[in-house]
Amino acid sequence: RFRPGRRIAVSPKSAVAVGDDVVVKLRFSPASLDKNSTRVLIKELVKLTSQFVELRQFNPDQIFRVDAADVEAIHKVAGELF
């Protein structure tokens, strides 16, 4: 949905709901090569439980899960900045 290089507005205080575009910030992993980097996903929220977050990507069209323990934060994408 969002082209590379585009800027988005994120609303950390807004509640997220199924169908929202979200930014998912992943927890630091010791296996990460760069300890100064932050890993994030920008996807559509499909399902949110205490065990996992289910997300949809569009290219290729695929639904996948991330363990809730690996998620540091989820924020709603409020829109795209032009």
PDB file of N, CA, C and O in Angstrom:
ATOM      1  N   ARG A   1       0.817  -1.204   0.000  1.00  0.00           N
ATOM      2  CA  ARG A   1       0.000   0.000   0.000  1.00  0.00           C
ATOM      3  C   ARG A   1       0.849   1.251   0.000  1.00  0.00           C
ATOM      4  O   ARG A   1       0.496   2.257  -0.614  1.00  0.00           O
ATOM      5  N   PHE A   2       1.959   1.181   0.686  1.00  0.00           N
ATOM      6  CA  PHE A   2       2.811   2.360   0.778  1.00  0.00           C
ATOM      7  C   PHE A   2       4.053   2.128  -0.066  1.00  0.00           C
ATOM      8  O   PHE A   2       4.749   1.125   0.097  1.00  0.00           O
ATOM      9  N   ARG A   3       4.319   3.039  -0.947  1.00  0.00           N
ATOM     10  CA  ARG A   3       5.488   2.909  -1.818  1.00  0.00           C
ATOM     11  C   ARG A   3       6.758   3.230  -1.039  1.00  0.00           C
ATOM     12  O   ARG A   3       6.739   4.052  -0.123  1.00  0.00           O
ATOM     13  N   PRO A   4       7.859   2.583  -1.401  1.00  0.00           N
ATOM     14  CA  PRO A   4       9.136   2.875  -0.740  1.00  0.00           C
ATOM     15  C   PRO A   4       9.470   4.363  -0.818  1.00  0.00           C
ATOM     16  O   PRO A   4       9.275   5.001  -1.852  1.00  0.00           O
ATOM     17  N   GLY A   5       9.972   4.899   0.279  1.00  0.00           N
ATOM     18  CA  GLY A   5      10.357   6.306   0.313  1.00  0.00           C
ATOM     19  C   GLY A   5       9.250   7.245   0.745  1.00  0.00           C
ATOM     20  O   GLY A   5       9.514   8.412   1.038  1.00  0.00           O
ATOM     21  N   ARG A   6       8.021   6.766   0.789  1.00  0.00           N
ATOM     22  CA  ARG A   6       6.910   7.617   1.223  1.00  0.00           C
ATOM     23  C   ARG A   6       6.945   7.752   2.731  1.00  0.00           C
ATOM     24  O   ARG A   6       7.419   6.857   3.431  1.00  0.00           O
ATOM     25  N   ARG A   7       6.443   8.872   3.230  1.00  0.00           N
ATOM     26  CA  ARG A   7       6.389   9.107   4.676  1.00  0.00           C
ATOM     27  C   ARG A   7       4.971   8.863   5.160  1.00  0.00           C
ATOM     28  O   ARG A   7       4.001   9.173   4.468  1.00  0.00           O
ATOM     29  N   ILE A   8       4.863   8.301   6.366  1.00  0.00           N
ATOM     30  CA  ILE A   8       3.554   8.053   6.949  1.00  0.00           C
ATOM     31  C   ILE A   8       3.462   8.734   8.308  1.00  0.00           C
ATOM     32  O   ILE A   8       4.472   8.983   8.966  1.00  0.00           O
ATOM     33  N   ALA A   9       2.238   9.029   8.710  1.00  0.00           N
ATOM     34  CA  ALA A   9       1.979   9.567  10.046  1.00  0.00           C
ATOM     35  C   ALA A   9       1.505   8.402  10.914  1.00  0.00           C
ATOM     36  O   ALA A   9       0.618   7.646  10.518  1.00  0.00           O
ATOM     37  N   VAL A  10       2.097   8.265  12.093  1.00  0.00           N
ATOM     38  CA  VAL A  10       1.760   7.181  13.014  1.00  0.00           C
ATOM     39  C   VAL A  10       1.155   7.792  14.269  1.00  0.00           C
ATOM     40  O   VAL A  10       1.624   8.815  14.768  1.00  0.00           O
ATOM     41  N   SER A  11       0.106   7.148  14.771  1.00  0.00           N
ATOM     42  CA  SER A  11      -0.586   7.650  15.951  1.00  0.00           C
ATOM     43  C   SER A  11      -0.447   6.653  17.097  1.00  0.00           C
ATOM     44  O   SER A  11      -1.261   5.738  17.216  1.00  0.00           O
ATOM     45  N   PRO A  12       0.579   6.818  17.949  1.00  0.00           N
ATOM     46  CA  PRO A  12       0.806   5.864  19.039  1.00  0.00           C
ATOM     47  C   PRO A  12      -0.326   5.808  20.069  1.00  0.00           C
ATOM     48  O   PRO A  12      -0.490   4.792  20.746  1.00  0.00           O
ATOM     49  N   LYS A  13      -1.099   6.872  20.195  1.00  0.00           N
ATOM     50  CA  LYS A  13      -2.154   6.899  21.208  1.00  0.00           C
ATOM     51  C   LYS A  13      -3.498   6.379  20.697  1.00  0.00           C
ATOM     52  O   LYS A  13      -4.410   6.142  21.489  1.00  0.00           O
ATOM     53  N   SER A  14      -3.625   6.201  19.381  1.00  0.00           N
ATOM     54  CA  SER A  14      -4.884   5.695  18.820  1.00  0.00           C
ATOM     55  C   SER A  14      -4.986   4.191  18.997  1.00  0.00           C
ATOM     56  O   SER A  14      -3.998   3.469  18.865  1.00  0.00           O
ATOM     57  N   ALA A  15      -6.182   3.729  19.295  1.00  0.00           N
ATOM     58  CA  ALA A  15      -6.423   2.291  19.405  1.00  0.00           C
ATOM     59  C   ALA A  15      -6.324   1.662  18.014  1.00  0.00           C
ATOM     60  O   ALA A  15      -6.702   2.274  17.015  1.00  0.00           O
ATOM     61  N   VAL A  16      -5.814   0.443  17.966  1.00  0.00           N
ATOM     62  CA  VAL A  16      -5.741  -0.270  16.696  1.00  0.00           C
ATOM     63  C   VAL A  16      -6.904  -1.247  16.604  1.00  0.00           C
ATOM     64  O   VAL A  16      -7.375  -1.769  17.614  1.00  0.00           O
ATOM     65  N   ALA A  17      -7.362  -1.487  15.368  1.00  0.00           N
ATOM     66  CA  ALA A  17      -8.471  -2.399  15.125  1.00  0.00           C
ATOM     67  C   ALA A  17      -8.163  -3.231  13.888  1.00  0.00           C
ATOM     68  O   ALA A  17      -7.359  -2.843  13.041  1.00  0.00           O
ATOM     69  N   VAL A  18      -8.816  -4.373  13.804  1.00  0.00           N
ATOM     70  CA  VAL A  18      -8.659  -5.223  12.628  1.00  0.00           C
ATOM     71  C   VAL A  18      -8.983  -4.403  11.385  1.00  0.00           C
ATOM     72  O   VAL A  18      -9.982  -3.686  11.341  1.00  0.00           O
ATOM     73  N   GLY A  19      -8.124  -4.519  10.377  1.00  0.00           N
ATOM     74  CA  GLY A  19      -8.299  -3.770   9.140  1.00  0.00           C
ATOM     75  C   GLY A  19      -7.446  -2.518   9.066  1.00  0.00           C
ATOM     76  O   GLY A  19      -7.274  -1.952   7.986  1.00  0.00           O
ATOM     77  N   ASP A  20      -6.904  -2.071  10.206  1.00  0.00           N
ATOM     78  CA  ASP A  20      -6.036  -0.890  10.222  1.00  0.00           C
ATOM     79  C   ASP A  20      -4.671  -1.227   9.647  1.00  0.00           C
ATOM     80  O   ASP A  20      -4.181  -2.347   9.786  1.00  0.00           O
ATOM     81  N   ASP A  21      -4.067  -0.244   9.001  1.00  0.00           N
ATOM     82  CA  ASP A  21      -2.647  -0.336   8.681  1.00  0.00           C
ATOM     83  C   ASP A  21      -1.909   0.016   9.963  1.00  0.00           C
ATOM     84  O   ASP A  21      -2.254   0.983  10.643  1.00  0.00           O
ATOM     85  N   VAL A  22      -0.887  -0.777  10.290  1.00  0.00           N
ATOM     86  CA  VAL A  22      -0.173  -0.587  11.544  1.00  0.00           C
ATOM     87  C   VAL A  22       1.335  -0.661  11.334  1.00  0.00           C
ATOM     88  O   VAL A  22       1.826  -1.244  10.367  1.00  0.00           O
ATOM     89  N   VAL A  23       2.048  -0.050  12.270  1.00  0.00           N
ATOM     90  CA  VAL A  23       3.495  -0.203  12.368  1.00  0.00           C
ATOM     91  C   VAL A  23       3.737  -1.100  13.568  1.00  0.00           C
ATOM     92  O   VAL A  23       3.332  -0.778  14.685  1.00  0.00           O
ATOM     93  N   VAL A  24       4.396  -2.226  13.336  1.00  0.00           N
ATOM     94  CA  VAL A  24       4.705  -3.177  14.401  1.00  0.00           C
ATOM     95  C   VAL A  24       6.200  -3.078  14.688  1.00  0.00           C
ATOM     96  O   VAL A  24       7.029  -3.407  13.840  1.00  0.00           O
ATOM     97  N   LYS A  25       6.533  -2.621  15.893  1.00  0.00           N
ATOM     98  CA  LYS A  25       7.936  -2.523  16.309  1.00  0.00           C
ATOM     99  C   LYS A  25       8.296  -3.832  17.005  1.00  0.00           C
ATOM    100  O   LYS A  25       7.668  -4.219  17.990  1.00  0.00           O
ATOM    101  N   LEU A  26       9.309  -4.499  16.480  1.00  0.00           N
ATOM    102  CA  LEU A  26       9.726  -5.785  17.027  1.00  0.00           C
ATOM    103  C   LEU A  26      10.773  -5.596  18.115  1.00  0.00           C
ATOM    104  O   LEU A  26      11.569  -4.659  18.063  1.00  0.00           O
ATOM    105  N   ARG A  27      10.770  -6.481  19.090  1.00  0.00           N
ATOM    106  CA  ARG A  27      11.743  -6.431  20.173  1.00  0.00           C
ATOM    107  C   ARG A  27      13.142  -6.715  19.637  1.00  0.00           C
ATOM    108  O   ARG A  27      13.313  -7.388  18.621  1.00  0.00           O
ATOM    109  N   PHE A  28      14.136  -6.186  20.344  1.00  0.00           N
ATOM    110  CA  PHE A  28      15.524  -6.433  19.973  1.00  0.00           C
ATOM    111  C   PHE A  28      15.825  -7.915  20.084  1.00  0.00           C
ATOM    112  O   PHE A  28      15.430  -8.571  21.047  1.00  0.00           O
ATOM    113  N   SER A  29      16.519  -8.429  19.101  1.00  0.00           N
ATOM    114  CA  SER A  29      16.918  -9.827  19.101  1.00  0.00           C
ATOM    115  C   SER A  29      18.436  -9.911  19.134  1.00  0.00           C
ATOM    116  O   SER A  29      19.100  -9.259  18.327  1.00  0.00           O
ATOM    117  N   PRO A  30      19.006 -10.700  20.049  1.00  0.00           N
ATOM    118  CA  PRO A  30      20.465 -10.841  20.083  1.00  0.00           C
ATOM    119  C   PRO A  30      21.031 -11.373  18.776  1.00  0.00           C
ATOM    120  O   PRO A  30      22.211 -11.175  18.487  1.00  0.00           O
ATOM    121  N   ALA A  31      20.204 -12.044  17.986  1.00  0.00           N
ATOM    122  CA  ALA A  31      20.663 -12.576  16.705  1.00  0.00           C
ATOM    123  C   ALA A  31      20.779 -11.481  15.643  1.00  0.00           C
ATOM    124  O   ALA A  31      21.334 -11.713  14.569  1.00  0.00           O
ATOM    125  N   SER A  32      20.261 -10.299  15.940  1.00  0.00           N
ATOM    126  CA  SER A  32      20.326  -9.189  14.990  1.00  0.00           C
ATOM    127  C   SER A  32      21.774  -8.783  14.764  1.00  0.00           C
ATOM    128  O   SER A  32      22.570  -8.734  15.701  1.00  0.00           O
ATOM    129  N   LEU A  33      22.105  -8.494  13.518  1.00  0.00           N
ATOM    130  CA  LEU A  33      23.480  -8.114  13.190  1.00  0.00           C
ATOM    131  C   LEU A  33      23.815  -6.704  13.639  1.00  0.00           C
ATOM    132  O   LEU A  33      24.956  -6.425  14.006  1.00  0.00           O
ATOM    133  N   ASP A  34      22.838  -5.814  13.615  1.00  0.00           N
ATOM    134  CA  ASP A  34      23.082  -4.418  13.960  1.00  0.00           C
ATOM    135  C   ASP A  34      22.290  -4.060  15.216  1.00  0.00           C
ATOM    136  O   ASP A  34      21.068  -3.923  15.162  1.00  0.00           O
ATOM    137  N   LYS A  35      22.970  -3.913  16.322  1.00  0.00           N
ATOM    138  CA  LYS A  35      22.300  -3.648  17.598  1.00  0.00           C
ATOM    139  C   LYS A  35      21.724  -2.239  17.683  1.00  0.00           C
ATOM    140  O   LYS A  35      20.940  -1.949  18.587  1.00  0.00           O
ATOM    141  N   ASN A  36      22.097  -1.361  16.760  1.00  0.00           N
ATOM    142  CA  ASN A  36      21.586   0.012  16.764  1.00  0.00           C
ATOM    143  C   ASN A  36      20.360   0.181  15.879  1.00  0.00           C
ATOM    144  O   ASN A  36      19.778   1.265  15.841  1.00  0.00           O
ATOM    145  N   SER A  37      19.957  -0.864  15.170  1.00  0.00           N
ATOM    146  CA  SER A  37      18.820  -0.751  14.266  1.00  0.00           C
ATOM    147  C   SER A  37      17.527  -1.123  14.980  1.00  0.00           C
ATOM    148  O   SER A  37      17.539  -1.822  15.994  1.00  0.00           O
ATOM    149  N   THR A  38      16.417  -0.648  14.438  1.00  0.00           N
ATOM    150  CA  THR A  38      15.094  -0.979  14.933  1.00  0.00           C
ATOM    151  C   THR A  38      14.359  -1.719  13.828  1.00  0.00           C
ATOM    152  O   THR A  38      14.318  -1.260  12.686  1.00  0.00           O
ATOM    153  N   ARG A  39      13.790  -2.843  14.161  1.00  0.00           N
ATOM    154  CA  ARG A  39      13.060  -3.616  13.165  1.00  0.00           C
ATOM    155  C   ARG A  39      11.574  -3.302  13.280  1.00  0.00           C
ATOM    156  O   ARG A  39      10.980  -3.432  14.350  1.00  0.00           O
ATOM    157  N   VAL A  40      10.982  -2.889  12.164  1.00  0.00           N
ATOM    158  CA  VAL A  40       9.555  -2.588  12.131  1.00  0.00           C
ATOM    159  C   VAL A  40       8.919  -3.220  10.900  1.00  0.00           C
ATOM    160  O   VAL A  40       9.579  -3.471   9.891  1.00  0.00           O
ATOM    161  N   LEU A  41       7.624  -3.468  11.013  1.00  0.00           N
ATOM    162  CA  LEU A  41       6.818  -3.947   9.899  1.00  0.00           C
ATOM    163  C   LEU A  41       5.683  -2.957   9.698  1.00  0.00           C
ATOM    164  O   LEU A  41       5.118  -2.460  10.672  1.00  0.00           O
ATOM    165  N   ILE A  42       5.344  -2.664   8.456  1.00  0.00           N
ATOM    166  CA  ILE A  42       4.168  -1.851   8.146  1.00  0.00           C
ATOM    167  C   ILE A  42       3.233  -2.764   7.368  1.00  0.00           C
ATOM    168  O   ILE A  42       3.494  -3.104   6.214  1.00  0.00           O
ATOM    169  N   LYS A  43       2.138  -3.156   8.015  1.00  0.00           N
ATOM    170  CA  LYS A  43       1.231  -4.160   7.451  1.00  0.00           C
ATOM    171  C   LYS A  43      -0.207  -3.846   7.850  1.00  0.00           C
ATOM    172  O   LYS A  43      -0.459  -2.901   8.598  1.00  0.00           O
ATOM    173  N   GLU A  44      -1.150  -4.644   7.346  1.00  0.00           N
ATOM    174  CA  GLU A  44      -2.550  -4.548   7.753  1.00  0.00           C
ATOM    175  C   GLU A  44      -2.786  -5.528   8.897  1.00  0.00           C
ATOM    176  O   GLU A  44      -2.386  -6.690   8.819  1.00  0.00           O
ATOM    177  N   LEU A  45      -3.438  -5.055   9.961  1.00  0.00           N
ATOM    178  CA  LEU A  45      -3.743  -5.907  11.105  1.00  0.00           C
ATOM    179  C   LEU A  45      -4.927  -6.813  10.766  1.00  0.00           C
ATOM    180  O   LEU A  45      -6.002  -6.337  10.400  1.00  0.00           O
ATOM    181  N   VAL A  46      -4.716  -8.124  10.893  1.00  0.00           N
ATOM    182  CA  VAL A  46      -5.755  -9.105  10.610  1.00  0.00           C
ATOM    183  C   VAL A  46      -6.367  -9.628  11.906  1.00  0.00           C
ATOM    184  O   VAL A  46      -7.586  -9.761  12.017  1.00  0.00           O
ATOM    185  N   LYS A  47      -5.507  -9.925  12.890  1.00  0.00           N
ATOM    186  CA  LYS A  47      -5.983 -10.466  14.167  1.00  0.00           C
ATOM    187  C   LYS A  47      -4.956 -10.159  15.244  1.00  0.00           C
ATOM    188  O   LYS A  47      -3.750 -10.171  14.996  1.00  0.00           O
ATOM    189  N   LEU A  48      -5.455  -9.882  16.449  1.00  0.00           N
ATOM    190  CA  LEU A  48      -4.588  -9.574  17.583  1.00  0.00           C
ATOM    191  C   LEU A  48      -5.056 -10.389  18.776  1.00  0.00           C
ATOM    192  O   LEU A  48      -6.193 -10.252  19.229  1.00  0.00           O
ATOM    193  N   THR A  49      -4.155 -11.251  19.289  1.00  0.00           N
ATOM    194  CA  THR A  49      -4.478 -12.047  20.466  1.00  0.00           C
ATOM    195  C   THR A  49      -3.339 -11.900  21.471  1.00  0.00           C
ATOM    196  O   THR A  49      -2.344 -11.231  21.194  1.00  0.00           O
ATOM    197  N   SER A  50      -3.484 -12.517  22.618  1.00  0.00           N
ATOM    198  CA  SER A  50      -2.405 -12.479  23.612  1.00  0.00           C
ATOM    199  C   SER A  50      -1.237 -13.363  23.192  1.00  0.00           C
ATOM    200  O   SER A  50      -0.143 -13.240  23.743  1.00  0.00           O
ATOM    201  N   GLN A  51      -1.450 -14.245  22.234  1.00  0.00           N
ATOM    202  CA  GLN A  51      -0.421 -15.173  21.775  1.00  0.00           C
ATOM    203  C   GLN A  51       0.310 -14.707  20.511  1.00  0.00           C
ATOM    204  O   GLN A  51       1.500 -14.974  20.347  1.00  0.00           O
ATOM    205  N   PHE A  52      -0.401 -14.014  19.623  1.00  0.00           N
ATOM    206  CA  PHE A  52       0.193 -13.647  18.338  1.00  0.00           C
ATOM    207  C   PHE A  52      -0.493 -12.427  17.732  1.00  0.00           C
ATOM    208  O   PHE A  52      -1.584 -12.028  18.140  1.00  0.00           O
ATOM    209  N   VAL A  53       0.187 -11.851  16.746  1.00  0.00           N
ATOM    210  CA  VAL A  53      -0.359 -10.784  15.911  1.00  0.00           C
ATOM    211  C   VAL A  53      -0.386 -11.335  14.498  1.00  0.00           C
ATOM    212  O   VAL A  53       0.640 -11.787  13.988  1.00  0.00           O
ATOM    213  N   GLU A  54      -1.540 -11.304  13.863  1.00  0.00           N
ATOM    214  CA  GLU A  54      -1.659 -11.781  12.493  1.00  0.00           C
ATOM    215  C   GLU A  54      -1.717 -10.575  11.571  1.00  0.00           C
ATOM    216  O   GLU A  54      -2.522  -9.664  11.765  1.00  0.00           O
ATOM    217  N   LEU A  55      -0.843 -10.584  10.555  1.00  0.00           N
ATOM    218  CA  LEU A  55      -0.679  -9.430   9.664  1.00  0.00           C
ATOM    219  C   LEU A  55      -0.819  -9.854   8.217  1.00  0.00           C
ATOM    220  O   LEU A  55      -0.589 -11.009   7.860  1.00  0.00           O
ATOM    221  N   ARG A  56      -1.206  -8.881   7.382  1.00  0.00           N
ATOM    222  CA  ARG A  56      -1.310  -9.120   5.946  1.00  0.00           C
ATOM    223  C   ARG A  56      -0.363  -8.187   5.212  1.00  0.00           C
ATOM    224  O   ARG A  56      -0.338  -6.980   5.453  1.00  0.00           O
ATOM    225  N   GLN A  57       0.410  -8.770   4.318  1.00  0.00           N
ATOM    226  CA  GLN A  57       1.221  -7.973   3.400  1.00  0.00           C
ATOM    227  C   GLN A  57       0.595  -8.101   2.021  1.00  0.00           C
ATOM    228  O   GLN A  57      -0.187  -9.017   1.767  1.00  0.00           O
ATOM    229  N   PHE A  58       0.941  -7.184   1.140  1.00  0.00           N
ATOM    230  CA  PHE A  58       0.263  -7.135  -0.153  1.00  0.00           C
ATOM    231  C   PHE A  58       1.136  -7.537  -1.333  1.00  0.00           C
ATOM    232  O   PHE A  58       0.611  -7.798  -2.416  1.00  0.00           O
ATOM    233  N   ASN A  59       2.444  -7.596  -1.159  1.00  0.00           N
ATOM    234  CA  ASN A  59       3.294  -7.949  -2.290  1.00  0.00           C
ATOM    235  C   ASN A  59       4.428  -8.856  -1.825  1.00  0.00           C
ATOM    236  O   ASN A  59       5.450  -8.354  -1.355  1.00  0.00           O
ATOM    237  N   PRO A  60       4.283 -10.165  -1.939  1.00  0.00           N
ATOM    238  CA  PRO A  60       3.102 -10.882  -2.440  1.00  0.00           C
ATOM    239  C   PRO A  60       2.004 -10.918  -1.377  1.00  0.00           C
ATOM    240  O   PRO A  60       2.273 -10.775  -0.184  1.00  0.00           O
ATOM    241  N   ASP A  61       0.782 -11.110  -1.822  1.00  0.00           N
ATOM    242  CA  ASP A  61      -0.363 -11.161  -0.913  1.00  0.00           C
ATOM    243  C   ASP A  61      -0.218 -12.384  -0.011  1.00  0.00           C
ATOM    244  O   ASP A  61      -0.259 -13.526  -0.468  1.00  0.00           O
ATOM    245  N   GLN A  62      -0.048 -12.110   1.287  1.00  0.00           N
ATOM    246  CA  GLN A  62       0.216 -13.199   2.233  1.00  0.00           C
ATOM    247  C   GLN A  62      -0.184 -12.767   3.634  1.00  0.00           C
ATOM    248  O   GLN A  62       0.002 -11.608   4.005  1.00  0.00           O
ATOM    249  N   ILE A  63      -0.723 -13.678   4.403  1.00  0.00           N
ATOM    250  CA  ILE A  63      -1.036 -13.454   5.815  1.00  0.00           C
ATOM    251  C   ILE A  63      -0.075 -14.290   6.637  1.00  0.00           C
ATOM    252  O   ILE A  63       0.152 -15.463   6.339  1.00  0.00           O
ATOM    253  N   PHE A  64       0.499 -13.679   7.687  1.00  0.00           N
ATOM    254  CA  PHE A  64       1.450 -14.386   8.535  1.00  0.00           C
ATOM    255  C   PHE A  64       1.286 -13.939   9.984  1.00  0.00           C
ATOM    256  O   PHE A  64       0.623 -12.941  10.267  1.00  0.00           O
ATOM    257  N   ARG A  65       1.900 -14.692  10.899  1.00  0.00           N
ATOM    258  CA  ARG A  65       1.801 -14.402  12.329  1.00  0.00           C
ATOM    259  C   ARG A  65       3.166 -14.062  12.908  1.00  0.00           C
ATOM    260  O   ARG A  65       4.203 -14.561  12.471  1.00  0.00           O
ATOM    261  N   VAL A  66       3.121 -13.187  13.914  1.00  0.00           N
ATOM    262  CA  VAL A  66       4.298 -12.840  14.704  1.00  0.00           C
ATOM    263  C   VAL A  66       3.940 -13.156  16.149  1.00  0.00           C
ATOM    264  O   VAL A  66       2.871 -12.766  16.619  1.00  0.00           O
ATOM    265  N   ASP A  67       4.817 -13.857  16.859  1.00  0.00           N
ATOM    266  CA  ASP A  67       4.570 -14.150  18.276  1.00  0.00           C
ATOM    267  C   ASP A  67       4.438 -12.845  19.058  1.00  0.00           C
ATOM    268  O   ASP A  67       5.216 -11.913  18.856  1.00  0.00           O
ATOM    269  N   ALA A  68       3.465 -12.785  19.939  1.00  0.00           N
ATOM    270  CA  ALA A  68       3.239 -11.585  20.749  1.00  0.00           C
ATOM    271  C   ALA A  68       4.475 -11.236  21.568  1.00  0.00           C
ATOM    272  O   ALA A  68       4.737 -10.059  21.815  1.00  0.00           O
ATOM    273  N   ALA A  69       5.236 -12.238  21.991  1.00  0.00           N
ATOM    274  CA  ALA A  69       6.444 -11.989  22.782  1.00  0.00           C
ATOM    275  C   ALA A  69       7.511 -11.243  21.988  1.00  0.00           C
ATOM    276  O   ALA A  69       8.400 -10.627  22.575  1.00  0.00           O
ATOM    277  N   ASP A  70       7.432 -11.292  20.660  1.00  0.00           N
ATOM    278  CA  ASP A  70       8.407 -10.614  19.805  1.00  0.00           C
ATOM    279  C   ASP A  70       8.009  -9.178  19.462  1.00  0.00           C
ATOM    280  O   ASP A  70       8.764  -8.464  18.801  1.00  0.00           O
ATOM    281  N   VAL A  71       6.829  -8.755  19.907  1.00  0.00           N
ATOM    282  CA  VAL A  71       6.295  -7.429  19.567  1.00  0.00           C
ATOM    283  C   VAL A  71       6.508  -6.464  20.727  1.00  0.00           C
ATOM    284  O   VAL A  71       6.081  -6.723  21.852  1.00  0.00           O
ATOM    285  N   GLU A  72       7.169  -5.354  20.441  1.00  0.00           N
ATOM    286  CA  GLU A  72       7.375  -4.323  21.456  1.00  0.00           C
ATOM    287  C   GLU A  72       6.218  -3.336  21.473  1.00  0.00           C
ATOM    288  O   GLU A  72       5.783  -2.905  22.541  1.00  0.00           O
ATOM    289  N   ALA A  73       5.712  -2.970  20.280  1.00  0.00           N
ATOM    290  CA  ALA A  73       4.626  -1.990  20.198  1.00  0.00           C
ATOM    291  C   ALA A  73       3.900  -2.127  18.865  1.00  0.00           C
ATOM    292  O   ALA A  73       4.471  -2.584  17.874  1.00  0.00           O
ATOM    293  N   ILE A  74       2.623  -1.721  18.859  1.00  0.00           N
ATOM    294  CA  ILE A  74       1.836  -1.640  17.632  1.00  0.00           C
ATOM    295  C   ILE A  74       1.185  -0.274  17.602  1.00  0.00           C
ATOM    296  O   ILE A  74       0.503   0.116  18.549  1.00  0.00           O
ATOM    297  N   HIS A  75       1.396   0.457  16.511  1.00  0.00           N
ATOM    298  CA  HIS A  75       0.833   1.796  16.371  1.00  0.00           C
ATOM    299  C   HIS A  75       0.032   1.893  15.076  1.00  0.00           C
ATOM    300  O   HIS A  75       0.396   1.306  14.057  1.00  0.00           O
ATOM    301  N   LYS A  76      -1.045   2.632  15.135  1.00  0.00           N
ATOM    302  CA  LYS A  76      -1.918   2.827  13.973  1.00  0.00           C
ATOM    303  C   LYS A  76      -1.276   3.806  12.988  1.00  0.00           C
ATOM    304  O   LYS A  76      -0.729   4.836  13.382  1.00  0.00           O
ATOM    305  N   VAL A  77      -1.354   3.464  11.707  1.00  0.00           N
ATOM    306  CA  VAL A  77      -0.935   4.399  10.662  1.00  0.00           C
ATOM    307  C   VAL A  77      -2.108   5.346  10.430  1.00  0.00           C
ATOM    308  O   VAL A  77      -3.191   4.923  10.025  1.00  0.00           O
ATOM    309  N   ALA A  78      -1.880   6.634  10.691  1.00  0.00           N
ATOM    310  CA  ALA A  78      -2.939   7.628  10.571  1.00  0.00           C
ATOM    311  C   ALA A  78      -3.107   8.099   9.136  1.00  0.00           C
ATOM    312  O   ALA A  78      -4.182   8.568   8.763  1.00  0.00           O
ATOM    313  N   GLY A  79      -2.064   7.982   8.328  1.00  0.00           N
ATOM    314  CA  GLY A  79      -2.156   8.405   6.934  1.00  0.00           C
ATOM    315  C   GLY A  79      -0.784   8.570   6.313  1.00  0.00           C
ATOM    316  O   GLY A  79       0.249   8.374   6.954  1.00  0.00           O
ATOM    317  N   GLU A  80      -0.811   8.936   5.054  1.00  0.00           N
ATOM    318  CA  GLU A  80       0.423   9.149   4.301  1.00  0.00           C
ATOM    319  C   GLU A  80       0.658  10.651   4.155  1.00  0.00           C
ATOM    320  O   GLU A  80      -0.279  11.408   3.903  1.00  0.00           O
ATOM    321  N   LEU A  81       1.900  11.075   4.313  1.00  0.00           N
ATOM    322  CA  LEU A  81       2.257  12.485   4.195  1.00  0.00           C
ATOM    323  C   LEU A  81       2.751  12.761   2.783  1.00  0.00           C
ATOM    324  O   LEU A  81       3.490  11.968   2.200  1.00  0.00           O
ATOM    325  N   PHE A  82       2.339  13.877   2.259  1.00  0.00           N
ATOM    326  CA  PHE A  82       2.749  14.241   0.899  1.00  0.00           C
ATOM    327  C   PHE A  82       3.652  15.435   0.902  1.00  0.00           C
ATOM    328  O   PHE A  82       4.092  15.878  -0.159  1.00  0.00           O
TER     329      PHE A  82
END
